[in-house]
Amino acid sequence: MKPIIFLLTLLSVTAVARDIHVGVGKDAPTIAIAIKAAQPGDVIHLEPRVYRDYAGFYSKKGEPGKPVTLDGHGAILEGSDPIDATKWTEVSPGLFKNDELLPRLDDAVLGRWFFLWDGKMNHMGRTSKGRSAALKKAEELEAGEWTFVKDPSQEKPPSKQIYGTFYLKLAPGQKLADANIHAPVRSAGVQFGGDNAHLVIKNLTATHPYNDGFNIHGDCRDVVFENIAAIECGDDGISAHESAQYRVDGFVSIGNSTGITDTGTAQTSYRNVFLAKNLGFDLFFLDEGRYELMNVLVLSSAQNPLTITGRDKGDCRMKMENVLIRRLTEPRMGSIALRAFLEAKNCTFEGMDVKVTGSATWDNCLVNGKPQPDGSAGGGARKTELMKLAPPSFTP
C-alpha cells in the first residue's frame, strides 16, 4: 500500500480510534504522514530505534478526552546526518571546505552550530545563549576543528540569510570519509507551529538538532509531554514560545545550550525533571509567562544556573516546589530580575546565591547553606495567583 493510499484510508474512517505504526514494513507511513492522518483518539506508535527524522505538529488537534498521541516507545529522533565526503573539497592538506552544507543559513543557526566529531559535539567554544568564542580563520584550524567564513558579497538585505563556507580540519593523512563526522541538518526533534490542542507526546528522545529538542511555537492547549528527553541539542532542551500552554511529567535535559527556556505569554508546568551538563543556561524563564517547576534536580554547570526575568514586558511569575539546584562551578549567582516574581517552597539552592531585584517568597527554603526567612524578599514581594493547568500541577 502506498503512503498516500494509507493516508486516504485513514482519513475516510474516523469513528474508531486507530493505532498507526511508523516504521513497520516498506509501505508504512512516515512520521509526517502519520501525524497528518491521525484523528482524535488515534495513537501513533514509533519503534524503539533511531529515526533520522522529526515530528512536526502544525495546527493538529485531538478532542477533549480523545487526544492525538505520539508514543515513541523509547525512539530517538536524530537531528544529524553523516556528512557526504564527496561534497567537500580538499583545499590544502587536511583542510576541507563546503559552500552548500545547508540550503539556508542565518546568524541564529550559526550561533547554535556544532559538528559531531566521532560522536562528540564540537561547538568550538560557542553557545547560543551565552558567551561564545569568535570563529577562527580557516588557516588557524587545528586537527579536529571547524569554522565558517562568511561571504558578505552574496547577502541581500533585508533578508537575514548569510552565505559562506564551512571548513573542517583533519589530522595528517586522515581521509574525510573515515573521519565519522556528522552535521545537524534538522532544526528540532519535536516542532509545534500554529494552533495545536489535545495532544500527548511521550516516551521519546530528541538529540542533535541544531535548534531545540522540543520547539513549541504558536498557541497550544491541553498538550502533555511524558517521559521525554533532550540530549545534546544546539539550543534549548525544550522551549515554549508565544501563548503555548503545556504540561511535562518526566523530562531529562543533558548537554544542550539551555536546559529549559520559556518565553512570551506561555504557561508551562514541569514535574520530575533532571538537568545536567548544559552550556548557556540551566533554567531560563522570561517575559509574561506563568511557569511551574516541581520535583526538579539540576546539576548546574551552565554559564547561568537560574534566571527569571520579565525583561521589558514584565510580570514573569514562577512557582517552584521541591527543586534542588546544585551549582558545580563559577559564577554562583542566580537571578530573579526586575518584573519577575518567584514563589519557592521546599527548595534548596546549593553552592549558589540568588540575587532578587524583583520579588520572591520563601517557604522552608535553603540558599547557599542559609535558611531563608519565610515570607518576602526583594522589591516589594506580593502574593500572586499563578496559572492553573488541568489537572492542577501541585496535587500530591
C-alpha positions in Angstrom: 0.0 0.0 0.0 1.4 3.4 -1.0 1.7 6.0 1.8 -0.9 8.3 0.0 -3.4 5.5 -0.2 -2.7 4.7 3.5 -3.4 8.4 4.3 -6.7 8.5 2.4 -7.8 5.2 4.0 -7.2 6.6 7.5 -9.0 9.9 6.7 -12.1 8.0 5.5 -12.6 6.2 8.8 -12.7 8.5 11.8 -15.3 6.9 14.1 -12.9 4.3 15.7 -9.6 5.2 17.3 -6.7 3.6 15.5 -3.1 2.5 16.2 -0.8 3.9 13.5 2.6 2.3 13.3 5.6 4.1 11.8 8.5 2.0 10.6 6.8 -1.4 10.2 7.1 -2.6 6.6 8.1 -0.8 3.5 4.7 0.8 2.9 4.4 2.1 6.5 3.8 5.8 6.8 6.5 8.3 7.7 6.2 10.3 10.9 4.8 13.3 9.0 2.2 11.2 7.2 1.1 9.5 10.4 0.7 12.9 12.2 -1.3 14.3 9.3 -3.5 11.3 9.2 -4.2 10.9 12.9 -7.7 11.7 14.1 -8.9 12.3 17.7 -8.2 9.3 19.8 -5.6 7.8 17.5 -2.2 6.7 18.8 0.9 6.9 16.6 3.5 4.3 17.5 7.2 4.6 16.8 9.6 1.7 17.1 12.3 1.8 19.8 15.1 2.8 17.4 16.8 5.8 15.8 14.8 7.8 13.3 16.7 10.4 11.3 13.5 12.5 11.2 11.5 14.9 13.3 7.9 15.1 14.5 6.1 18.2 13.3 2.7 19.3 14.7 1.2 22.1 12.7 -2.4 23.1 13.7 -3.0 19.5 14.8 -6.0 18.9 17.2 -7.5 16.0 19.0 -10.6 16.4 21.1 -11.1 16.8 24.9 -10.7 13.3 26.3 -9.6 12.0 22.9 -6.1 13.3 22.3 -3.9 12.5 19.3 -1.0 10.6 20.9 2.6 10.1 19.7 4.1 7.2 21.7 7.8 6.9 20.9 8.3 3.7 22.9 11.9 4.8 23.5 12.5 6.0 20.0 15.3 8.6 19.3 14.7 11.4 16.8 18.2 12.1 15.5 18.8 15.6 14.2 22.2 14.9 12.5 23.3 13.0 9.4 26.8 11.8 8.3 28.4 14.3 6.1 28.9 13.3 2.4 32.6 13.4 1.8 32.1 13.7 -1.9 30.6 17.2 -1.4 33.6 18.6 0.4 36.7 19.8 -1.4 40.3 19.5 0.0 41.9 22.9 -0.4 45.1 22.1 1.4 46.4 19.0 3.2 43.7 18.0 5.7 41.6 21.2 5.2 38.2 20.6 3.6 35.5 23.1 2.6 31.8 23.1 1.7 29.9 26.1 0.3 26.5 24.5 0.4 26.1 22.4 3.5 22.6 23.8 4.3 20.1 25.3 1.9 19.6 28.3 4.2 21.7 29.7 7.0 21.5 32.7 9.2 23.3 34.0 12.2 20.9 32.4 14.7 21.6 28.9 13.2 25.3 29.6 13.0 25.3 30.6 16.7 23.9 27.2 17.6 26.1 25.2 15.2 28.2 22.2 16.0 29.6 19.2 14.3 29.6 15.7 15.8 33.1 14.6 15.6 33.4 10.8 16.2 30.3 11.0 18.3 31.4 14.1 20.3 29.8 17.5 20.0 32.3 20.2 18.9 30.9 23.7 19.5 34.2 25.4 19.1 33.6 27.2 22.4 30.3 28.7 21.2 26.8 28.5 22.6 23.5 30.2 21.6 22.6 31.9 24.9 25.9 32.6 26.4 29.5 33.7 25.9 30.9 32.4 22.7 34.4 32.4 21.2 35.0 34.1 17.8 35.1 31.8 14.8 38.6 31.0 13.7 40.1 31.7 10.4 40.3 28.7 8.2 44.1 28.7 8.2 44.1 28.8 12.0 42.3 25.5 12.4 43.9 22.6 14.2 43.0 18.9 13.6 39.5 18.2 14.9 38.3 21.8 14.5 35.8 23.6 12.2 34.9 27.1 11.3 32.6 29.1 9.0 33.8 32.0 6.9 31.2 34.5 5.7 30.9 35.9 2.2 29.0 39.2 2.7 29.1 39.9 -1.0 26.2 37.4 -1.5 24.0 38.8 1.2 20.8 40.5 0.1 19.3 42.7 2.9 16.7 42.8 4.4 17.0 39.0 4.2 18.8 37.5 7.2 20.2 34.7 5.1 24.0 34.5 5.2 26.4 32.9 2.8 29.9 31.5 3.1 31.9 28.3 3.6 32.3 25.7 6.3 35.8 24.3 6.9 36.9 21.1 8.6 40.5 20.3 9.6 41.6 16.7 9.9 44.7 15.0 11.3 47.5 14.5 8.7 46.8 11.5 6.5 43.2 11.1 7.7 40.5 10.6 5.0 37.3 12.6 5.3 35.2 9.6 4.5 36.8 7.8 7.5 36.5 10.7 10.0 33.0 9.9 11.3 31.7 13.5 11.2 28.0 14.3 11.4 26.3 17.6 10.8 23.0 18.7 12.4 20.7 19.1 9.4 17.3 19.2 11.3 16.1 22.1 13.3 14.2 20.2 16.1 13.2 16.8 17.3 9.6 17.8 18.0 8.3 21.0 16.4 5.0 22.8 17.0 3.5 25.6 14.9 0.1 27.2 14.5 -2.9 26.2 16.7 -2.5 22.8 18.4 -4.7 21.2 21.0 -5.4 17.9 22.9 -2.1 16.2 22.2 0.1 13.7 24.1 3.8 13.2 23.2 5.6 10.5 25.3 8.5 8.1 25.6 10.7 10.0 23.1 14.2 11.4 23.0 15.4 14.2 20.7 19.1 14.6 20.0 21.5 16.6 17.9 19.2 19.1 16.1 20.8 22.5 15.5 18.0 24.2 17.4 15.7 22.8 20.2 14.9 19.3 21.2 11.3 20.3 21.7 10.5 23.6 20.0 7.0 24.7 20.9 5.7 27.7 18.9 2.3 29.1 18.4 -0.8 28.5 20.5 -1.4 25.1 22.1 -3.9 23.9 24.7 -4.2 20.7 26.6 -0.8 19.4 25.5 1.0 16.9 27.6 4.6 15.6 27.4 5.5 12.4 29.3 8.9 10.7 29.7 10.8 12.8 27.2 14.5 13.7 26.9 16.6 16.2 25.0 20.2 15.3 24.7 22.9 17.5 23.1 20.7 19.9 21.1 22.1 23.1 19.6 19.8 25.4 21.6 17.2 24.6 24.2 16.2 21.2 25.5 12.6 22.4 25.5 11.3 25.9 24.8 7.8 27.4 24.9 7.0 30.5 22.8 4.1 32.8 22.2 1.0 31.6 24.0 1.8 27.9 24.3 0.3 26.0 27.2 1.5 22.5 28.1 2.5 20.2 31.0 5.6 18.0 31.2 5.8 15.0 33.5 9.3 13.4 33.2 12.0 15.3 31.4 15.7 14.8 31.1 17.8 17.6 29.5 21.5 17.0 29.2 24.3 18.7 27.2 22.1 21.4 25.5 22.7 25.1 25.2 20.0 25.6 27.8 18.0 23.0 29.8 14.7 24.8 29.7 13.9 28.2 28.1 10.3 29.5 28.1 9.2 32.9 26.9 6.3 35.1 25.7 2.9 34.5 27.5 3.5 30.8 27.7 2.0 28.8 30.6 4.1 25.7 31.4 4.3 23.2 34.2 7.2 20.8 34.7 7.5 17.9 37.2 10.0 15.2 37.6 12.9 16.8 35.8 16.7 16.2 35.7 19.1 18.7 34.1 22.9 18.4 33.7 25.9 19.5 31.6 24.1 22.3 29.8 26.1 25.3 28.5 24.4 28.7 28.5 21.5 28.5 31.0 20.1 25.7 33.0 16.8 27.3 33.8 15.7 30.4 31.8 12.2 31.9 32.1 11.2 35.2 30.5 8.5 37.8 29.7 4.9 37.5 30.8 4.8 33.7 31.3 3.3 31.7 34.1 5.6 28.8 35.0 5.8 25.9 37.5 8.6 23.5 38.5 8.1 20.6 40.8 10.5 17.8 41.8 13.5 19.0 39.9 17.2 18.2 40.2 19.7 20.4 38.4 23.4 19.6 38.4 24.3 23.0 37.3 27.4 23.8 35.2 26.0 26.1 32.6 27.2 29.7 32.5 23.9 30.8 34.3 22.2 28.5 36.7 18.8 30.2 37.0 17.3 33.4 35.5 13.7 34.6 35.8 13.1 37.9 34.2 10.2 39.9 32.8 12.6 41.9 30.6 10.7 45.0 29.3 7.4 43.2 29.2 7.0 42.5 32.9 5.2 40.3 35.4 7.0 37.0 34.8 5.9 34.5 37.5 7.4 31.3 38.6 6.3 28.7 41.2 8.9 26.2 42.5 8.4 23.2 44.8 10.9 20.6 45.7 13.6 22.0 43.5 17.3 21.3 44.1 19.9 23.2 42.1 23.5 22.1 42.9 25.9 24.6 41.5 29.1 22.9 40.4 31.1 25.9 39.1 31.5 29.7 39.0 29.7 32.1 38.8 27.5 31.1 41.6 24.6 33.5 41.2 21.0 33.0 40.1 18.8 36.0 39.3 15.2 36.9 40.0 15.3 40.1 37.9 13.0 43.1 37.8 9.4 42.5 36.9 9.8 38.8 38.0 8.2 37.0 40.9 9.3 33.7 42.5 7.2 31.7 44.9 9.5 28.9 46.3 8.6 26.1 48.6 10.9 23.3 49.9 13.7 24.4 47.6 17.5 24.2 48.0 20.0 26.2 46.0 23.3 24.6 46.9 26.6 26.3 46.2 25.0 29.5 44.8 23.2 32.6 45.9 20.1 34.2 44.4 20.0 37.9 43.6 16.5 39.2 43.9 15.8 42.5 42.3 12.3 41.5 41.5 10.2 39.7 44.2 10.4 36.4 45.9 8.6 34.5 48.7 10.3 31.6 50.5 8.7 28.7 52.4 11.2 26.3 54.0 14.0 27.1 51.6 17.8 26.9 51.8 20.0 29.2 49.7 23.8 28.6 49.9 23.5 26.9 53.2 21.4 29.7 54.8 17.7 29.2 55.7 15.6 31.8 54.0 13.1 33.6 56.3 9.6 32.6 55.4 7.9 35.4 53.5 9.1 38.0 51.1 12.4 39.2 49.7 13.4 41.7 47.1 11.5 44.7 45.7 8.1 44.5 47.3 7.1 40.9 47.1 3.4 40.3 46.9 1.1 37.3 46.8 0.0 36.5 43.2 -2.2 33.9 41.7 -0.3 31.7 39.3 -1.9 30.0 36.4 -3.7 26.7 36.8 -3.2 24.0 34.2 -5.6 21.0 34.2 -5.0 18.8 36.1 -3.7 21.0 38.9 0.1 20.9 39.0 0.7 20.6 42.7 -1.7 17.9 43.6 0.0 15.3 45.8 
